[in-house]
Amino acid sequence: MKVELSKFRVKKGKTDKVDEWMKLLNDHMDKVLLTLKDEKMHVETIFREKNESGEYLYWFSIQGEGGSDVEESNHEIDKKHLEFWRECIDENYAEVSITPKVIMIPENLKNMMN
């Protein structure tokens, strides 16, 4: 099981596009949830931060071993998701991976996630 939190910077001027991206994901949650099964993604949450230094998106996920990668997906929603990613995420800003130090998941839930 992988537990991850990563931070990405949004390109300047892409706030409206990020709004559209998040709306797409929320409005098509039924399709999004189907793709998570292929990825063995048990939990995936996107957080958004805006402050004086810019705009950032954080991805928090709990994923089982051996899931497929989103880039390999044939789901249309994943293709649109990746289009927004390429347009909105600043690739010049190094991804920040935040290391978990304590993972508090009851055993019964952990067993279901394997």
Phi and psi in radians as a Rosetta constraint file:
Dihedral C 1 N 2 CA 2 C 2 CIRCULARHARMONIC -1.973 0.35
Dihedral N 2 CA 2 C 2 N 3 CIRCULARHARMONIC 2.273 0.35
Dihedral C 2 N 3 CA 3 C 3 CIRCULARHARMONIC -2.026 0.35
Dihedral N 3 CA 3 C 3 N 4 CIRCULARHARMONIC 2.110 0.35
Dihedral C 3 N 4 CA 4 C 4 CIRCULARHARMONIC -2.337 0.35
Dihedral N 4 CA 4 C 4 N 5 CIRCULARHARMONIC 2.598 0.35
Dihedral C 4 N 5 CA 5 C 5 CIRCULARHARMONIC -2.389 0.35
Dihedral N 5 CA 5 C 5 N 6 CIRCULARHARMONIC 2.120 0.35
Dihedral C 5 N 6 CA 6 C 6 CIRCULARHARMONIC -2.268 0.35
Dihedral N 6 CA 6 C 6 N 7 CIRCULARHARMONIC 2.579 0.35
Dihedral C 6 N 7 CA 7 C 7 CIRCULARHARMONIC -2.065 0.35
Dihedral N 7 CA 7 C 7 N 8 CIRCULARHARMONIC 2.338 0.35
Dihedral C 7 N 8 CA 8 C 8 CIRCULARHARMONIC -2.297 0.35
Dihedral N 8 CA 8 C 8 N 9 CIRCULARHARMONIC 2.492 0.35
Dihedral C 8 N 9 CA 9 C 9 CIRCULARHARMONIC -1.590 0.35
Dihedral N 9 CA 9 C 9 N 10 CIRCULARHARMONIC 2.428 0.35
Dihedral C 9 N 10 CA 10 C 10 CIRCULARHARMONIC -1.476 0.35
Dihedral N 10 CA 10 C 10 N 11 CIRCULARHARMONIC 2.411 0.35
Dihedral C 10 N 11 CA 11 C 11 CIRCULARHARMONIC -1.069 0.35
Dihedral N 11 CA 11 C 11 N 12 CIRCULARHARMONIC 2.532 0.35
Dihedral C 11 N 12 CA 12 C 12 CIRCULARHARMONIC -1.032 0.35
Dihedral N 12 CA 12 C 12 N 13 CIRCULARHARMONIC 2.437 0.35
Dihedral C 12 N 13 CA 13 C 13 CIRCULARHARMONIC 1.431 0.35
Dihedral N 13 CA 13 C 13 N 14 CIRCULARHARMONIC 0.111 0.35
Dihedral C 13 N 14 CA 14 C 14 CIRCULARHARMONIC -1.876 0.35
Dihedral N 14 CA 14 C 14 N 15 CIRCULARHARMONIC 0.236 0.35
Dihedral C 14 N 15 CA 15 C 15 CIRCULARHARMONIC -0.991 0.35
Dihedral N 15 CA 15 C 15 N 16 CIRCULARHARMONIC -0.815 0.35
Dihedral C 15 N 16 CA 16 C 16 CIRCULARHARMONIC -1.123 0.35
Dihedral N 16 CA 16 C 16 N 17 CIRCULARHARMONIC -0.640 0.35
Dihedral C 16 N 17 CA 17 C 17 CIRCULARHARMONIC -1.186 0.35
Dihedral N 17 CA 17 C 17 N 18 CIRCULARHARMONIC -0.655 0.35
Dihedral C 17 N 18 CA 18 C 18 CIRCULARHARMONIC -1.140 0.35
Dihedral N 18 CA 18 C 18 N 19 CIRCULARHARMONIC -0.695 0.35
Dihedral C 18 N 19 CA 19 C 19 CIRCULARHARMONIC -0.970 0.35
Dihedral N 19 CA 19 C 19 N 20 CIRCULARHARMONIC -0.806 0.35
Dihedral C 19 N 20 CA 20 C 20 CIRCULARHARMONIC -1.106 0.35
Dihedral N 20 CA 20 C 20 N 21 CIRCULARHARMONIC -0.724 0.35
Dihedral C 20 N 21 CA 21 C 21 CIRCULARHARMONIC -1.082 0.35
Dihedral N 21 CA 21 C 21 N 22 CIRCULARHARMONIC -0.872 0.35
Dihedral C 21 N 22 CA 22 C 22 CIRCULARHARMONIC -1.132 0.35
Dihedral N 22 CA 22 C 22 N 23 CIRCULARHARMONIC -0.641 0.35
Dihedral C 22 N 23 CA 23 C 23 CIRCULARHARMONIC -1.116 0.35
Dihedral N 23 CA 23 C 23 N 24 CIRCULARHARMONIC -0.764 0.35
Dihedral C 23 N 24 CA 24 C 24 CIRCULARHARMONIC -0.984 0.35
Dihedral N 24 CA 24 C 24 N 25 CIRCULARHARMONIC -0.854 0.35
Dihedral C 24 N 25 CA 25 C 25 CIRCULARHARMONIC -1.106 0.35
Dihedral N 25 CA 25 C 25 N 26 CIRCULARHARMONIC -0.788 0.35
Dihedral C 25 N 26 CA 26 C 26 CIRCULARHARMONIC -1.159 0.35
Dihedral N 26 CA 26 C 26 N 27 CIRCULARHARMONIC -0.675 0.35
Dihedral C 26 N 27 CA 27 C 27 CIRCULARHARMONIC -1.278 0.35
Dihedral N 27 CA 27 C 27 N 28 CIRCULARHARMONIC -0.361 0.35
Dihedral C 27 N 28 CA 28 C 28 CIRCULARHARMONIC -2.096 0.35
Dihedral N 28 CA 28 C 28 N 29 CIRCULARHARMONIC 0.674 0.35
Dihedral C 28 N 29 CA 29 C 29 CIRCULARHARMONIC -1.019 0.35
Dihedral N 29 CA 29 C 29 N 30 CIRCULARHARMONIC -0.592 0.35
Dihedral C 29 N 30 CA 30 C 30 CIRCULARHARMONIC -1.035 0.35
Dihedral N 30 CA 30 C 30 N 31 CIRCULARHARMONIC -0.714 0.35
Dihedral C 30 N 31 CA 31 C 31 CIRCULARHARMONIC -1.283 0.35
Dihedral N 31 CA 31 C 31 N 32 CIRCULARHARMONIC -0.682 0.35
Dihedral C 31 N 32 CA 32 C 32 CIRCULARHARMONIC -1.040 0.35
Dihedral N 32 CA 32 C 32 N 33 CIRCULARHARMONIC -0.806 0.35
Dihedral C 32 N 33 CA 33 C 33 CIRCULARHARMONIC -1.106 0.35
Dihedral N 33 CA 33 C 33 N 34 CIRCULARHARMONIC -0.542 0.35
Dihedral C 33 N 34 CA 34 C 34 CIRCULARHARMONIC -1.125 0.35
Dihedral N 34 CA 34 C 34 N 35 CIRCULARHARMONIC -0.655 0.35
Dihedral C 34 N 35 CA 35 C 35 CIRCULARHARMONIC -1.232 0.35
Dihedral N 35 CA 35 C 35 N 36 CIRCULARHARMONIC -0.533 0.35
Dihedral C 35 N 36 CA 36 C 36 CIRCULARHARMONIC -1.092 0.35
Dihedral N 36 CA 36 C 36 N 37 CIRCULARHARMONIC -0.572 0.35
Dihedral C 36 N 37 CA 37 C 37 CIRCULARHARMONIC -1.051 0.35
Dihedral N 37 CA 37 C 37 N 38 CIRCULARHARMONIC -0.797 0.35
Dihedral C 37 N 38 CA 38 C 38 CIRCULARHARMONIC -1.081 0.35
Dihedral N 38 CA 38 C 38 N 39 CIRCULARHARMONIC -0.601 0.35
Dihedral C 38 N 39 CA 39 C 39 CIRCULARHARMONIC -1.479 0.35
Dihedral N 39 CA 39 C 39 N 40 CIRCULARHARMONIC -0.080 0.35
Dihedral C 39 N 40 CA 40 C 40 CIRCULARHARMONIC 0.968 0.35
Dihedral N 40 CA 40 C 40 N 41 CIRCULARHARMONIC 0.630 0.35
Dihedral C 40 N 41 CA 41 C 41 CIRCULARHARMONIC -1.572 0.35
Dihedral N 41 CA 41 C 41 N 42 CIRCULARHARMONIC 1.977 0.35
Dihedral C 41 N 42 CA 42 C 42 CIRCULARHARMONIC -1.477 0.35
Dihedral N 42 CA 42 C 42 N 43 CIRCULARHARMONIC -0.623 0.35
Dihedral C 42 N 43 CA 43 C 43 CIRCULARHARMONIC -2.503 0.35
Dihedral N 43 CA 43 C 43 N 44 CIRCULARHARMONIC 2.302 0.35
Dihedral C 43 N 44 CA 44 C 44 CIRCULARHARMONIC -2.495 0.35
Dihedral N 44 CA 44 C 44 N 45 CIRCULARHARMONIC 2.163 0.35
Dihedral C 44 N 45 CA 45 C 45 CIRCULARHARMONIC -2.319 0.35
Dihedral N 45 CA 45 C 45 N 46 CIRCULARHARMONIC 2.389 0.35
Dihedral C 45 N 46 CA 46 C 46 CIRCULARHARMONIC -1.917 0.35
Dihedral N 46 CA 46 C 46 N 47 CIRCULARHARMONIC 2.196 0.35
Dihedral C 46 N 47 CA 47 C 47 CIRCULARHARMONIC -1.884 0.35
Dihedral N 47 CA 47 C 47 N 48 CIRCULARHARMONIC 2.665 0.35
Dihedral C 47 N 48 CA 48 C 48 CIRCULARHARMONIC -2.211 0.35
Dihedral N 48 CA 48 C 48 N 49 CIRCULARHARMONIC 2.380 0.35
Dihedral C 48 N 49 CA 49 C 49 CIRCULARHARMONIC -2.280 0.35
Dihedral N 49 CA 49 C 49 N 50 CIRCULARHARMONIC 2.345 0.35
Dihedral C 49 N 50 CA 50 C 50 CIRCULARHARMONIC -2.208 0.35
Dihedral N 50 CA 50 C 50 N 51 CIRCULARHARMONIC 2.215 0.35
Dihedral C 50 N 51 CA 51 C 51 CIRCULARHARMONIC -2.576 0.35
Dihedral N 51 CA 51 C 51 N 52 CIRCULARHARMONIC -3.013 0.35
Dihedral C 51 N 52 CA 52 C 52 CIRCULARHARMONIC -1.113 0.35
Dihedral N 52 CA 52 C 52 N 53 CIRCULARHARMONIC -0.374 0.35
Dihedral C 52 N 53 CA 53 C 53 CIRCULARHARMONIC -1.627 0.35
Dihedral N 53 CA 53 C 53 N 54 CIRCULARHARMONIC -0.113 0.35
Dihedral C 53 N 54 CA 54 C 54 CIRCULARHARMONIC 2.512 0.35
Dihedral N 54 CA 54 C 54 N 55 CIRCULARHARMONIC -2.819 0.35
Dihedral C 54 N 55 CA 55 C 55 CIRCULARHARMONIC -2.121 0.35
Dihedral N 55 CA 55 C 55 N 56 CIRCULARHARMONIC 2.426 0.35
Dihedral C 55 N 56 CA 56 C 56 CIRCULARHARMONIC -2.400 0.35
Dihedral N 56 CA 56 C 56 N 57 CIRCULARHARMONIC 2.593 0.35
Dihedral C 56 N 57 CA 57 C 57 CIRCULARHARMONIC -2.045 0.35
Dihedral N 57 CA 57 C 57 N 58 CIRCULARHARMONIC 2.393 0.35
Dihedral C 57 N 58 CA 58 C 58 CIRCULARHARMONIC -2.013 0.35
Dihedral N 58 CA 58 C 58 N 59 CIRCULARHARMONIC 2.346 0.35
Dihedral C 58 N 59 CA 59 C 59 CIRCULARHARMONIC -1.905 0.35
Dihedral N 59 CA 59 C 59 N 60 CIRCULARHARMONIC 2.161 0.35
Dihedral C 59 N 60 CA 60 C 60 CIRCULARHARMONIC -1.966 0.35
Dihedral N 60 CA 60 C 60 N 61 CIRCULARHARMONIC 2.288 0.35
Dihedral C 60 N 61 CA 61 C 61 CIRCULARHARMONIC -2.564 0.35
Dihedral N 61 CA 61 C 61 N 62 CIRCULARHARMONIC 2.656 0.35
Dihedral C 61 N 62 CA 62 C 62 CIRCULARHARMONIC -2.206 0.35
Dihedral N 62 CA 62 C 62 N 63 CIRCULARHARMONIC 2.058 0.35
Dihedral C 62 N 63 CA 63 C 63 CIRCULARHARMONIC -2.265 0.35
Dihedral N 63 CA 63 C 63 N 64 CIRCULARHARMONIC 2.422 0.35
Dihedral C 63 N 64 CA 64 C 64 CIRCULARHARMONIC -1.322 0.35
Dihedral N 64 CA 64 C 64 N 65 CIRCULARHARMONIC 2.938 0.35
Dihedral C 64 N 65 CA 65 C 65 CIRCULARHARMONIC -1.347 0.35
Dihedral N 65 CA 65 C 65 N 66 CIRCULARHARMONIC 2.517 0.35
Dihedral C 65 N 66 CA 66 C 66 CIRCULARHARMONIC 1.431 0.35
Dihedral N 66 CA 66 C 66 N 67 CIRCULARHARMONIC 0.256 0.35
Dihedral C 66 N 67 CA 67 C 67 CIRCULARHARMONIC -1.325 0.35
Dihedral N 67 CA 67 C 67 N 68 CIRCULARHARMONIC 2.761 0.35
Dihedral C 67 N 68 CA 68 C 68 CIRCULARHARMONIC -1.307 0.35
Dihedral N 68 CA 68 C 68 N 69 CIRCULARHARMONIC 2.765 0.35
Dihedral C 68 N 69 CA 69 C 69 CIRCULARHARMONIC -1.559 0.35
Dihedral N 69 CA 69 C 69 N 70 CIRCULARHARMONIC 2.496 0.35
Dihedral C 69 N 70 CA 70 C 70 CIRCULARHARMONIC -1.020 0.35
Dihedral N 70 CA 70 C 70 N 71 CIRCULARHARMONIC -0.554 0.35
Dihedral C 70 N 71 CA 71 C 71 CIRCULARHARMONIC -1.170 0.35
Dihedral N 71 CA 71 C 71 N 72 CIRCULARHARMONIC -0.340 0.35
Dihedral C 71 N 72 CA 72 C 72 CIRCULARHARMONIC -1.632 0.35
Dihedral N 72 CA 72 C 72 N 73 CIRCULARHARMONIC -0.046 0.35
Dihedral C 72 N 73 CA 73 C 73 CIRCULARHARMONIC -1.219 0.35
Dihedral N 73 CA 73 C 73 N 74 CIRCULARHARMONIC 2.509 0.35
Dihedral C 73 N 74 CA 74 C 74 CIRCULARHARMONIC -1.739 0.35
Dihedral N 74 CA 74 C 74 N 75 CIRCULARHARMONIC -0.007 0.35
Dihedral C 74 N 75 CA 75 C 75 CIRCULARHARMONIC -1.250 0.35
Dihedral N 75 CA 75 C 75 N 76 CIRCULARHARMONIC 2.328 0.35
Dihedral C 75 N 76 CA 76 C 76 CIRCULARHARMONIC -1.050 0.35
Dihedral N 76 CA 76 C 76 N 77 CIRCULARHARMONIC -0.665 0.35
Dihedral C 76 N 77 CA 77 C 77 CIRCULARHARMONIC -1.101 0.35
Dihedral N 77 CA 77 C 77 N 78 CIRCULARHARMONIC -0.636 0.35
Dihedral C 77 N 78 CA 78 C 78 CIRCULARHARMONIC -1.193 0.35
Dihedral N 78 CA 78 C 78 N 79 CIRCULARHARMONIC -0.638 0.35
Dihedral C 78 N 79 CA 79 C 79 CIRCULARHARMONIC -1.109 0.35
Dihedral N 79 CA 79 C 79 N 80 CIRCULARHARMONIC -0.744 0.35
Dihedral C 79 N 80 CA 80 C 80 CIRCULARHARMONIC -1.167 0.35
Dihedral N 80 CA 80 C 80 N 81 CIRCULARHARMONIC -0.714 0.35
Dihedral C 80 N 81 CA 81 C 81 CIRCULARHARMONIC -0.996 0.35
Dihedral N 81 CA 81 C 81 N 82 CIRCULARHARMONIC -0.794 0.35
Dihedral C 81 N 82 CA 82 C 82 CIRCULARHARMONIC -1.202 0.35
Dihedral N 82 CA 82 C 82 N 83 CIRCULARHARMONIC -0.565 0.35
Dihedral C 82 N 83 CA 83 C 83 CIRCULARHARMONIC -1.078 0.35
Dihedral N 83 CA 83 C 83 N 84 CIRCULARHARMONIC -0.817 0.35
Dihedral C 83 N 84 CA 84 C 84 CIRCULARHARMONIC -1.077 0.35
Dihedral N 84 CA 84 C 84 N 85 CIRCULARHARMONIC -0.758 0.35
Dihedral C 84 N 85 CA 85 C 85 CIRCULARHARMONIC -0.926 0.35
Dihedral N 85 CA 85 C 85 N 86 CIRCULARHARMONIC -0.921 0.35
Dihedral C 85 N 86 CA 86 C 86 CIRCULARHARMONIC -1.072 0.35
Dihedral N 86 CA 86 C 86 N 87 CIRCULARHARMONIC -0.622 0.35
Dihedral C 86 N 87 CA 87 C 87 CIRCULARHARMONIC -1.347 0.35
Dihedral N 87 CA 87 C 87 N 88 CIRCULARHARMONIC -0.567 0.35
Dihedral C 87 N 88 CA 88 C 88 CIRCULARHARMONIC -1.841 0.35
Dihedral N 88 CA 88 C 88 N 89 CIRCULARHARMONIC -0.504 0.35
Dihedral C 88 N 89 CA 89 C 89 CIRCULARHARMONIC -1.536 0.35
Dihedral N 89 CA 89 C 89 N 90 CIRCULARHARMONIC 2.273 0.35
Dihedral C 89 N 90 CA 90 C 90 CIRCULARHARMONIC -1.375 0.35
Dihedral N 90 CA 90 C 90 N 91 CIRCULARHARMONIC 1.811 0.35
Dihedral C 90 N 91 CA 91 C 91 CIRCULARHARMONIC -1.246 0.35
Dihedral N 91 CA 91 C 91 N 92 CIRCULARHARMONIC -0.248 0.35
Dihedral C 91 N 92 CA 92 C 92 CIRCULARHARMONIC -1.386 0.35
Dihedral N 92 CA 92 C 92 N 93 CIRCULARHARMONIC -0.244 0.35
Dihedral C 92 N 93 CA 93 C 93 CIRCULARHARMONIC -1.647 0.35
Dihedral N 93 CA 93 C 93 N 94 CIRCULARHARMONIC 2.089 0.35
Dihedral C 93 N 94 CA 94 C 94 CIRCULARHARMONIC -1.139 0.35
Dihedral N 94 CA 94 C 94 N 95 CIRCULARHARMONIC 2.259 0.35
Dihedral C 94 N 95 CA 95 C 95 CIRCULARHARMONIC -0.947 0.35
Dihedral N 95 CA 95 C 95 N 96 CIRCULARHARMONIC 2.374 0.35
Dihedral C 95 N 96 CA 96 C 96 CIRCULARHARMONIC -1.815 0.35
Dihedral N 96 CA 96 C 96 N 97 CIRCULARHARMONIC 2.026 0.35
Dihedral C 96 N 97 CA 97 C 97 CIRCULARHARMONIC -1.715 0.35
Dihedral N 97 CA 97 C 97 N 98 CIRCULARHARMONIC 2.154 0.35
Dihedral C 97 N 98 CA 98 C 98 CIRCULARHARMONIC -1.732 0.35
Dihedral N 98 CA 98 C 98 N 99 CIRCULARHARMONIC 2.107 0.35
Dihedral C 98 N 99 CA 99 C 99 CIRCULARHARMONIC -1.408 0.35
Dihedral N 99 CA 99 C 99 N 100 CIRCULARHARMONIC 2.199 0.35
Dihedral C 99 N 100 CA 100 C 100 CIRCULARHARMONIC -1.245 0.35
Dihedral N 100 CA 100 C 100 N 101 CIRCULARHARMONIC 2.437 0.35
Dihedral C 100 N 101 CA 101 C 101 CIRCULARHARMONIC -1.944 0.35
Dihedral N 101 CA 101 C 101 N 102 CIRCULARHARMONIC -0.490 0.35
Dihedral C 101 N 102 CA 102 C 102 CIRCULARHARMONIC -2.434 0.35
Dihedral N 102 CA 102 C 102 N 103 CIRCULARHARMONIC 2.195 0.35
Dihedral C 102 N 103 CA 103 C 103 CIRCULARHARMONIC -2.010 0.35
Dihedral N 103 CA 103 C 103 N 104 CIRCULARHARMONIC 1.985 0.35
Dihedral C 103 N 104 CA 104 C 104 CIRCULARHARMONIC -1.883 0.35
Dihedral N 104 CA 104 C 104 N 105 CIRCULARHARMONIC 1.580 0.35
Dihedral C 104 N 105 CA 105 C 105 CIRCULARHARMONIC -2.271 0.35
Dihedral N 105 CA 105 C 105 N 106 CIRCULARHARMONIC 2.131 0.35
Dihedral C 105 N 106 CA 106 C 106 CIRCULARHARMONIC -1.008 0.35
Dihedral N 106 CA 106 C 106 N 107 CIRCULARHARMONIC 2.581 0.35
Dihedral C 106 N 107 CA 107 C 107 CIRCULARHARMONIC -0.950 0.35
Dihedral N 107 CA 107 C 107 N 108 CIRCULARHARMONIC -0.721 0.35
Dihedral C 107 N 108 CA 108 C 108 CIRCULARHARMONIC -1.082 0.35
Dihedral N 108 CA 108 C 108 N 109 CIRCULARHARMONIC -0.627 0.35
Dihedral C 108 N 109 CA 109 C 109 CIRCULARHARMONIC -1.300 0.35
Dihedral N 109 CA 109 C 109 N 110 CIRCULARHARMONIC -0.711 0.35
Dihedral C 109 N 110 CA 110 C 110 CIRCULARHARMONIC -1.001 0.35
Dihedral N 110 CA 110 C 110 N 111 CIRCULARHARMONIC -0.756 0.35
Dihedral C 110 N 111 CA 111 C 111 CIRCULARHARMONIC -1.075 0.35
Dihedral N 111 CA 111 C 111 N 112 CIRCULARHARMONIC -0.629 0.35
Dihedral C 111 N 112 CA 112 C 112 CIRCULARHARMONIC -1.260 0.35
Dihedral N 112 CA 112 C 112 N 113 CIRCULARHARMONIC -0.393 0.35
Dihedral C 112 N 113 CA 113 C 113 CIRCULARHARMONIC -1.527 0.35
Dihedral N 113 CA 113 C 113 N 114 CIRCULARHARMONIC -0.130 0.35
